[in-house]
Amino acid sequence: MSQFNEQQLESRIDLIRKHVARPIPKQPWDDNTPALIPFHEPADPDASRGVGGIIIGSARHASNLPLLQSMNVAAVLNCASGGIARLPVDELKDCGIRYAFTNCRRDSYDYPILHEKKKIANGGDNIEESYICSQHLEVASELFCDIRCQNNNYANEQRAGKKDATAETATTKNHPCNILFFCVAGQNRSAALAVATMIMHGKPLEECLKHCADKRPFVLENIGFQRQIVELESILHNLKTKGAAIRNQFQSHWTLYEQANKSLKALQQAKKIRIAEDENGLATKLTAITDRPISTHLLRSKSEYDVLAGTKVEIELLIPGLFTMEVRIPRECTIPELKRCLIQHANDNLLSRDVLPCKVAKAWVVMAMFGYDDMYDIPLEVEAVELKVQLKRIKSMFGLTTRIINGLPHVVWNEKCRFALVIFSVVRLPTEISSKMSSDSLKAMDDDEEEEDPALSVDQVPWTFCHEERSGAPSTLLENTLRSTHLRAWDFVTGEALASSVPTVFSFAEDPRDKRAFMMMSKSANTLQQFCFGGEGDILGMGENAIVHRVQLSHTTFDGAHRDENWTRVNIGLETSRRMSIQSDAVSDSIAKKDTTEEWDAAVKRPFSLAKMLAFLQNSSEAGLAKRLRLANLLNSDKRVLYFYGLGLGLSTNAYNQNEYKFELMLLSKYEEEFSTYTMREFMEEYVAIPSSVEVDEKRRAIQKLQSGFTITSVKVFLVSLLNAFRDLTLMGVQAFDFNHLNNVLVSRDYRQVRLIDIDGNSQGSIDYPAIDFSNGSSLSPRPTPPQRPCLDVDLNILLPSVIEQLMLGKGRGKGFVTNKRSEIWRAKEEDGKEMLRTLLIDNFYSTFNKNGLDDEAKGKVQQHVKKLAEWFYALLKKQPPWNNWTHDIYDAMRCIDHLPIS
């Protein structure tokens, strides 16, 4: 049976919608006006004295110190899902403004921001509903009680005629003090807690709404929060009128209500008792460390004492797509130990409690820090950045220290560290087991069993999460839990962070064969996602295993200077006076010299399935090889091999259910207009095409221009460039290349250069370049590895002779002509075959030979050159000495092409 009168609740919800829940102003808009809900003590005979209240605002207001001081703010309560990246917490403390937070994880209709309904069996078949007050409301109410006491102290001093405020009340120049409740947009979470706190302390709902309607009429758009507010109002009314009869169902509300409505004298006395009872004032110390109220009536866990002892530190962990969590980690540990700690926390407190219990399989840890832009970060993954570079970046970007203990680098973390655990895949747990066992039991079971790393399990499945966008909610997708939807990327060599210039959300399908479903993109900035099929230029190509998009990137900076109107407005305006001290090492020098306005075009390769993504991330496969090629970039000075930049992290949505999302890892290479998407396969098709058979006039003219301008010299330049690219692969230690797939070779628009792409080497990878090994003492010397002979496994026996035959014989004649003519020459006597070759070569490359105006001397030179050319090509075709082994090895092929005669 429901505890509420639904008709009365609907009436009160209508009251809320009468005053607020209006459409939010069209984005982007300058949100410069917070809303103040004033409060005065009911017992105060002078209502104009001792007035303080709660201000509802956004992250912008929380970062605006002059505004906070002008509004007499003594404390701010962060109601968002964790810390706002560039919130000036240190500056707030320096100004005497208390910072506290309560982790309201989601702005969703079903999130229990004020209370949660529990069903309890009460003997037999009777099920009793019980409502449990949320920790968010407890934290908000307790903080407001503290400010009420502070304001009362000031009022008493004023009555006593004291001109100087005490240290406790000297937070602002003018009293009474206010509290700012803020979240990302200042629309739902902060407003719900502010109004609920005021109701809890005796202020009527309608008065609260009138003050909100004046400055922020768009607050409380969340219909779930509306419902909880009127439920709270009904609960408090029933507690006051029905008393003990219903307190069992609302015990936590009654306790909080009693505390909130004590006299100020009783509140102050209770606060003194709590502090006195807390041995050695540990709660005060813990609050100073964690920046959030700690309930003093609860027994402390061992980890809380570890924080006090300095062996652990409390940090913020973001699970992108869901919410943030507070995690206590060792103050000093290795990066792998940190990752295990974060994954264990996510497994125990989140994934194992899901409807379909699971544990993290493939995941990345990305580090950022409070006081810096939320996209100025570094992935703590060797797949993206070498460990040595990670340690340098951690030091130069964030000032953290490291030291070698037992031969391993340990990082000293602090409470300003922020981590994101990006989950790509999970392994399902047996439901019947997980439902009957506690998380501690599951952990003990995992410790007893030496099972394989979940990231290597063949049973892992993609991890997806659901989100439904609301037209009345601000900005773009998941601002509450993602910060933004920009594609992220990091340089393989320097670890520098980049992001797409515009928000970019891709699409996917559960069936990797449904390739069209991977073609949609949304680039919506500050509005709902709008998916459409990528136009020309957005999609560069598509193969059997992946699709390639074109995305423009820009470097990110610690102060957010890279942001413009295209960026989601989560942190715009959160500038602080903090400046990063640039260290004198090579990495920080590159940061200091980087032009932050530089933009960079990337070809972004997205695998079609989780299995393909995991395969290309392996050290021996494409991503691992790409990183080594990037590290060996001096061997690629002529850029004949694709310039790989790094790995990217992107968000994609289900094309058939756009409320379902997942994260993907992608390989980024440099996009160049000169090469664009012009593959060797396309070039060969156009080279041998019969112009008269091409129906489109523009394309026919382009093919005629290609064929008429392609000389014997052009043939040699093209072939030399191709073989030199293979040689460069050999020098880089690449062990295999699939030449049979001509789409793996790009051709420049002047046909003089080639570029090799898709260097996966059939998963054979490359020779492993020396990496830093910390296992032997504290030395950072490279790990000794036995020398390996560079050897590229590429099949030249079939395709390379075919390419040369088409270049020499097939210009404008079609593939069928080449096949027939080759057979004819092969069967003919040697001299007849060479004569056929001379005739064809003259027709293909010396069209003016048979025309009037060419003197005998010039004709003689042409005939002499064509004779040498025919001799060379016939020996190559028949594999006669000295070219009987010319396709056995790259260097043999290069020597053969070097002897191609040119005029």
N, C-alpha and C positions, 0 to 999 in steps of 0.2 A: 504494500500500500504506500502511495506517495506521501511524503511529509508536507507537501505544498499544495496550495489551492492554485491550480493551473490558470484559472480565469484571472485571479489576482496577479499572478506572475506576468501574464500576457499584458495586462493593463500597465504594470510598472515598466515592462520592456517598451511598450508604446511611448511611455513618458521619456525614456532614454532617447528613443528615435525622434521624438518631437524636438529635443534640444540639440542633440549631437548626431553622430553617425552619418554626417553629410559626405558627399564625394570629396575626396582629397584633391587639392589644387593640381592642375595639370603639371606634370613633370617636364623639365626641371623648374622648381620654384624656390625662391629664397625664403627659407623657414626661419624667420628672425624673431618670432613672437611666441614665447612660452605662455602658458596659462597658469595663473596663481589662484589657488583655492584657499582663501584666508580662514584662519581658525582663532577663536578666542576662548579662554577658559570660561565655562558656564558659571563658575563661582565668582568670577572677577566682576566687581560692581561697575568698573569702567571698561566697557567693551573696546574702547579705542586704545587701551593700554595693554601691553602684553600680547598683541596680535602677532601671530606667526602663521605660517601655512605651508602647503605643499605646492610646488611648481611642477607642472607637467611639461616636459620638453624632450628634445632629441639629443643625439650625440653632438650635434653642432653646438647646442647651448652648453653642454657639459664641458666643452673644450674652450669656451669663450670666457676667459677669466675676468675681463672688465665687466661683462654682463653679469656674471655671478656675483661679483662684489657690489655692483650697483643694485642688485636685488636682494642684498643681505643674505646670501646663501651661506649657511654654516656647514652643510653636508650635502653630498650627492649620493644617490642610490642608483646603481647601474642595474636596470631591470632587463637588460638584453641577455642573450645566450652567451654569457661570458664577457670578457673585456673587449672594449673597442680598441682597435690596434693603436691608433695614434692619440689616444686620450692622454692628456698631460697629467698623469697621476702625481708625479713628483712636484709639479708646479702647484697643483691643488693643495698638497700638504704644506708646501712652503707658504701658501697664503692662508693657512689655518683652516682650510676647508676639508672636512672629513670625507674620505671616499669609502663607500661600502658597496657590496654587490650581492645580488641574489640571482641565481642562474635560472632565469625563465627560458627554458630551452626552445620553446616554439611559440610562434604567433599563429596558432591553429584553432579551429573551432572546438576541438575536443581536448585541448590541453588544460589540465586542472590548475589554473593559476591561483585560485582562491581556496578551493577545497576539492576533495575527491570523495566520491560515494563508494562505500564498501557495503557488501552484503554479508551478514553474519548469521549463522544458524543459531536459533535460540530454542533448542530443544524440539524434537519431533520434526515436523515439516515446516515449522515457522521460520521464515527468513526475515530478519530485521535489517533495515537500512541504517547505516551509520555514516555520518559525514565527518571527515577528518580535515581539519584546517591545514592549509599548505604551509610549508616552511617559508615560502615567499611572503605570505601575509604576516607571519610571525616576525620575520626580519624587518619588514617595513614598519610594523606597528611598534616594535621595540626601538627602532631608530627614531621614530617620531616621538616616542615617550622621552627619549634622551633630549631631544630638541625642546620639548615642552618644559622639561626641568631647567634647561639652560635659559630659556626665555623667562621663566619664573624668577630665576636668580637675578636676571637683569631688572625685572620689574621691581623686585624687593629692594635692589640697590637704588633704583630711581626713587622709590618711596622714602628710603632712608636719606636721600639727598646726596648720595655718593656721586661724585663727578667722574671718577676713574673706574673703569670696568676692571674686574678681576681678570686674571689670566685665563680662567675658564670661559669667561663671557666676552673676551676681547677678540672674537673671531672676525667681526666686521665693525666698521666705524659706527654704524647706526643699527640699533636693535629695535624690535625683536628679529630673530633669525628665521629663515625659511629653509626648507629642504627641496632640492631638485630631484624628482623622480624622472629618470630618462631611460629610453631604449634607443634603438637605431633610428626610427622615424618619429618617435614621440606620439604614436597614434593609439596603440592598443595595450601593450603590456604595462608601460608606465602609467597610462591613464587608468587602467583597471585597478592596479595596486593603490594608486593615489586616492581614487574615489572610495575604494573598499576600506582603506585606512581611516579616511575621514568618517565614514559611516560607523566603523568600529569605535571611534572616539566620540561619537554622538552627534555628528553633523548630518542634517537631513540630506537625502539623496538629491532632491530637487534643487537645493541650494548649490550643491556641488556641480550639477549639470549646468546651471545658469552661468556659473563662472567659467566653465569649460566652453560653453557655446559662444561666449564673447570673443575669445581669442583663438580657440582651436575647435571649431565646430565639427571637424572631421574625425575626432577621437572616438574610440569605442565602436569602430566599424565591425569588429569581430563579434558575431552574434552569439558565439559560445561564451565569451566574456560578459556580454550583456546579461545572459541568463544567470551566470554565477553571481553577478552583482545583486540582482534582484532576489536570488536565493539567499544570499548573505543577509540582505535587509530583512527578509522574512524570518530567517533563523534568529536574528537578534531580537526581532519583535516578539517572537514566540518564547524566547528565553526570558524576556522581561515580564511577559504576561502569564505564561504557564509555569515558569519556575522549574522545580525539581522534576516535574512529570516528564520532561523531555530531555533532561540534561544527559542522560546516558547516550542518546543518539548524537548529541552535539557537545560532548565533553570538552574537546579541544577548543571549540568556539567559545564556550563559557569561560574557560581558563583565560583565554586571550582577552575576552571582553572585560572580565574582572580586572585584569591587569591594566587595560587601557583606561578604565574609568575609575581607578583609584584617585584619591585626592593627590594633588601635586606633592604634598608633604609625605604621603605614604609612598608615592613613586620614588622620591628621593631616598627615603629610608630603605626601601626595598633594594634600591641600587647599591647603597652602602653595604647592606647585609650580604648581597651577592658577591661583592668584591672582597669583603672581609672573609667570607666563608671559602673563597677560592684560594687555596693554599699558595702562598708566595705570589699571588697575582698572576697565575699562569694564563688565565683567560685573556687578561689585558695584553700580555706579551704575544699570545697566539693571534689575537685580533690585529695587533700591529704588523705581524708577519703576513697574515693571509688577507688583510683588508676586508674582512667580512665578519659580522657578529658570530660568536661561538656560544651556543646555548650552554650556560653554566650549570644547569640542573642535570645535564646528561653526563654519564661517565665518558671519559676521554679514551679514545683508542690509542694503541701503542704508536701508530703513525703520527698522532698529534704530538706526543711527547718526543718522537724522533725529530719533528720539525723544530720543537723548542730546543732540543739538544744540538741542533745544527747538522745532524747526519742526513736529514731529508729536507726537501724543499717542495712547497706546494706550487704547482704550475697549472696552466690552463691547457687542456687538450680539446681541440676541435675535431669532432667526427663530421667531416663535410657531408652535408645532406641531412644531418640530424640535429645535433646540438653540441654544446661544449660541456666538458666535465672538469672538475678539479681533481688532480691526481698528485699524489705525493711520491716523488721519485728520489733516488739517492742523490745527495748534493754533488757527489763526485763519482762518475762511472764512465764506462766506455759507451760509444754510440750503439753497438749491438745490445748491450745490457739495457740501455734506455729504451730501445725499440721493443725488447721483450717485455719490459715493464708496462709500456703503454698498451701493447697488444693484450697482455694479460688482464689489464684493467678493463679494456673494452669487452673482452670475452666474458669476464665475470659479472660485469655490471650492466651489460647491454645485450650482446648477441645471444648469450646462453639463456636469457629471459624472454627471448622473442617467441612469437607464436610457433615459428619454425626454428627451433634452437640451432645455432651454428657457431663456428669459431672462425677467426680471421685466417685466411690463407695468404693470398698475395696482397700486400699493402705497402704503402710508402709513408715514411715520416718526413715531414717538411717543417723546418724550424723558422720561426719569425720571432719578433720581440716587441714588447710594449714600447710605445714611443716612436715607432717607425711605421712606415706605410705597410699595410697588411700584405702587399705583393712584393715587398723587399725581403726576400727569404732565400733559403738554401735547402735543397733536398739532401737528407742524410742517407743517401743511397749510392753505392758504388756503381750501380747501373747508369746513373746520371752523371756523377762527379767522383773522381778519384778521392780516396780517403785523405790523402795529403792536402788536396785542394779544399775539401770540406773543413779541415782543421784550420787552414789559413783563413778561409772566409769567415768562420765562426769568430776568429780572433779579430780580423780587420773590420768586419761589419758590426759586430755586437760587443766586442771588447771582452769576450770570455777567455779564460786562461785554460791551458792544457798542460799536462805533465805526464811523463812516462812512468808507469808503475808496473813492475813485473814484465817489462817489455811491451806493454800495451798503452796506447794514448788514452788518458782519462780527461774528461772535460769537467770543469767546475761550473755547474749550472746555478742559476739564481731564480728568484721568484718572478722576474720579468720575462722569463722565457715562455714562449707560446709554441705549441706544436700542433700540427694537423696530422691525423692518422687517416690517410686516404685509402679506403678499402676498395679493391678491385674484384676480389673473389673471396668466397667462404667455403667451408666444408660443413655440410649438414651433420648435426648430432642426432642420434637416435632419440626420438621424442619420448619413448617409454622410459628411457634411462634418465634423461635430463629432467623430466618432470618429477622424478622421485628422489633426486639427489640434489643436495645443496651445491653451491658454487665451490665451496671448500672441498667437498667430496670429489667433485669433478676434477678439481685441480690436483688433488692427491692421486686420483686415478691416472691423470695424465703424467704425473711425476713418476709413478711406478712403472708405467709402460713406456718403453723406449720406441715410441712411434715415430714415423718419418715426419719431416717438416711439412706442415699443411700446405706451404707454398709449392711443394713438389708433388702434392697428391694428385692422382688422376681423377679424383672424385670432386674436385672443386668446381663450383658453379659461379657465374657472374653475380656480384652483389648489386642489387638494385634497391632504390628507395622511392617512395611515392611523395608527391607534392602536388597540391591542387592550387593553381594561381587564382587569386580573387581580384575582381575588377576594382574593388574599393581599397585594396592594399597598395602601398606605394611602390614605385620603382619596378625593378625587374625580378627575375626568378630568385627565390630563396635568399633574399637579402638577410634574413634572420640567421641563416645557417651556413651560407656560402661566402658572404661578403661581396662576391661578384661572380659573373659567369664568363669572365675573360679566359681565353686559352693561356695557360702558363707554360713557360719554357726556360731551360737553363743551358748555358754554354758547356759543352763537354770539357773544355780545357780550363776556363777561368771560373766556371760556376756562376757567372753573372746571370741575373734574373731578367726575363723578358715577359711581356704579356701582349696579347692581341690588342690592336688599337681600338677595336670595337668589341662589345660582348659577342661571343661566338658559342652557340650551342648546336651540336651536330645531331643527326638522327641515326637510329640503328634498328635492326630487326632481329628477332630471336633466331630466324633462319638465315644463315650467312649467304645462302644462295639467292635471297631476295635482295639483289644488289641495288635496285632502284630505291629501296627504303633507306639506304645509307646516303642518299644524295641531298636530303633536305638540310637546311641550315636556318638558324634564327640569329639575326644581328640586332635584335631589339635593345635599345638603350633607354632605361628609365620608363619602361612600359611593359605590358604583358608580352610574353614570347609570341612571335609570329613566324611560323615555319613555312618556308617555300623551297622549291627546288632550286639548287644552285645554278646561277646563270653562267654564261660564257666567261671563262677566266677563274671562276670560283672552284671549278673541278678541273684538275689538270689531267687526270687519267684514272683508269680503273683496270685492275687485273683480276686474276683468279683469287688472290688472297687479300687484296687491300684496295682502298680508294685513296686518291691523292687530291687534297684541297690546296688552294692558294690562300694564305692568310698573312696579313700585314702585322708585324710585331714592332714593339718599341721597348727600349730599355726602361726598367723601373728604377726608382730612386728612393732613398730612405725617407725623404720629406714629401713624397707624393707629387713632385713637380711634373711628372709625366702625365698627370690626369688632365682631361679636358671634358667638354660637354658630353662626350660619348661614354664616359665612365659612369658606372652606377654611383649614386651620390651617398654611399655609405660613409665615406671618410672625407669627402670634400669639405674643406673648411676646418679640418682638425689640425691646422698647422700649429706647431709649437716653436718656441725659441731654441729648442735643443738643436745642437749642431754636432754632427759626428766628427770625432777626431780621426783624421786619416792617418793610418800607420804608414811606415816607410817601406813596407815590403812590396813585392811586385804586384800582388793581387790588388792591394789598396791603391797603388799608383794607377793601375788601369781603371779603377772605379773613379778616381779623382779626375782623370783625363777624359772620361767617356762623355761624349756629347749626348745629353739626354734627349735631344730632339731628333736624334737619328732614328729612322724607321728602316725596317728590314723585311723584305719579302721572303716568305718561307713556303716551301712545298711540304705540306703536312701529310704524312702517310699513316692512314688508319687501318689496322687489320680488321677483317670482317668478323672475327670470332675471338673469344677468350683464348682458345687453344692457339690460334695464330699469334695473338699478342704475347702470350707466355713464351712461345717458341722464338719469336724474333728478339725477345729480351735476353735470351741466353748468351753467355759470353762468347760462345762459338758461332752465334748466328748474327743476324743483321745489325741489331743495335750495338752489341758488343764489338762487332767489327767496325761499325761506323765510328765508335768512340776511338778505337785504336787508329783508324785512318785520320781522324781529326787530330789526335795527338802526334801523329807522324806527318803533319801537314807540310813540313818542309820538303818531303818527298813528293808532294803533289803541287809543286810551285807553278806548274803550267796548267793546273786545274783540269786535267784530262779525266780525273775521277771526280765524281760529284762531291761538292763541298758539304759535308755533313755538319750541322750546327750542334744539335743536341736532342734531348728528349723533351717532349711536351706532355702536359697533363690537361685533359679536356673533359668537358661534360657533354653527354649525349642523352637524347630522349627517345623513347620507343615510338617509332613512326605510327604505330597502331594504338598506342595508349600514351598520350602525351603527358600523363601524370606520373609516368614511370621514368626514372633517370638512372644513369650509371656513370662511372668515371672510366676513362680510357687513357692508356699511355700511347704516345704517337712519336714517330721518328721525323725529325725536322731536318730538311736540307735547304740549301740556298736556291731560291728561284731566280732565274736570269731570263730576261725577255729575249736575249739573243738566241737562247736555245729553246725556250718556251716548252712546247710539248711536241716538237718536231722530231720524231723517232727515225731511226735508220730504216725501219720497215716502211714508213711512209715515204722516205726519201727514195728508196729503191723502187717502190711502186710507181712513183712519179717519173723516175729516171727512165724506166723501160716502157712507160705508158705510150700508146699510140695517140697523138694529139687529136686526130680526127674523130676518135671514139669518145672524147670527153665532151659532154653536152654543155656544161656551164662555161660560158665565154671567159669569165674572169679566171677560172681555174685552168682552162685550156691555154690562155696567154701566159700564165705563170709557169706552166709545164714547158711550153715552147721556149720561154726565156731560160729556164734551167738547162734544157738540153742544148740549146744553141751556144750557151756560154761555158759549157763543161768541156774542157780540153784534156789532152793527155796529161798535161801538168796538173790539172785539177784532180785527175784520177790518182796520180802519185801522191799528191798532198793529202788527199782524203785517206788513202790506205796507210800512209806513214803515220798520220795522226791516230788512226785506229790501233795500229800495232804498238805505237809508243804508249798509248793508254794501257794496253795489256802489259807492256814492260813496266810501267809505273806501278801497276798492281803487284807485279812480281817483287819490285823493290820494297814495297810496303809490307811484304810478307803475306799477301793474300794467297790462299791456297786453291781457290776455285772460282770460276765465273761461268755463268750460263750464257754462252754466246749464241746458242741456238735460238734464243728468244730475242729477236732483233729490237723489240721494244725496250730492252735494257740499255740501248745506246741512243743518246740524243745527238742530233746533228745541228750545227750552227747554221744560221740563215745564209751565210756566205759559203757554206759547204766545205769550209777549210778545217774545221775542228769538230771533234766528237767529245762526248762526255759520257762516261760509264755510270749507270745508276743501278739500283737494286742489287747491291753487292752482297747478296746473302751467301754466295758460294755453295749453294746446295747444303747449307748448314755445316759446311766444313770449316768456315771461319778463316782465321789467319794465324800467323805466328804471333804468340803472345808477347807483347812488349814488356820489358821489366817493370814490375810494380813495386810499390813500397811495402816492405815486410817488417812488421813490428814484433815478430815472434822471437827474434834473437837480440835480446838486450834493448838498449834505448837508442841504438843507431838507426838512422833513417836511410841507410844505404840500400840500394836496390837488391832484390833477391837474386842470387846467382842462378842463372839458367843455362843449360847446355846450348851451344850454338846450333841454329837450324838453317838449313840451306833453303833459300827462297825458291819456291817452285809453284808455278801457277798451272792448275789443271784446267785447261780450256781446250775444247775440241775444235781444231782447225781443219780437220780432214774433209769435212763436208761443206760447211757454210762458207768458209773463206774462199775456196776455189769457185763456188757458185757466185759469190759477190763479185769477184774479179771477172768472171765470164760475163756477167750482166753488165758490168761497167765497160768492158771492152767491146762486146758484141751487141748489146741490147738497147742502146740509146734510141728511144722512140720507136722500137720495133716489137715490143711485147715479149713476155716470158716464153711463149710458145716458140717464137722465132729463135730465141737463144738455145732452147733445148734441141730443136731440130738441127740448127746450124752446128752445134757442138758435135752431135752424132755424125753429121755429114763430114765434118773435118776429121773426126776420129777414124772414120772408116776409109777416108781417101788416102792415096799415097802421100808420102811426106811432102814432096814438092807441090802437089796439087792442093794439099791442105794449107800450106804456107801461102800459096797464091790466093786462095779464098780469103785467108786472113788479111792479106795486103789490100785486097779490094774492099773488104768490109771496113778496115781501119781508115782508109782514105775517105770512104763515104761518111763514116761517123765523125771523124775529127778534122778532115781537110776538105770541107765542102766546096772550097774555091779552086780545088786542084784542076777540075775539068772545065773550068770557066775560062773565057778569054781574058787576057790581060796578065796572066802569070807567065813570066819568062822561063826559058829553058833551064837557066841556072837554078831558079827557085824550085822548079819542078824536080830537078835532079836532087836537090837537098831533101825535098819531101820524100822522094822515092827511097833515098838512102836511109832516112830515119825510119820509114815505115818497114823497110826490110829488116832492120835491127829489131824493131818492135815485134814484128811477126816471128822472128827467130826466138826472141825471149818468151813470147806468149805460147808458142807451139811447144817449146821445151817444158814450160810450166804445166801446160794442159796435159801433156803426155807423161809428165814426171820423168823427163830425160835428164841426164847429167848436164849441168851440175845441180839441177833442181829435183832430183829424184827423192830427196828427203825434206823438201821445203815446208811441208805441213807438220812435221814431227815436233817442232819446237818453235816458240815465239821468236827466238833469235835467228833461227834458220829462215823463218818467214820474213823477218826484217831484212836479212841479207838479200833475199830474193827480190823484195820490193825495191831495195836500194839500187838494184841493177836494171830496173825498168827504165828504158831509154826515154828521155824527154828532149824536145827540140830546143 
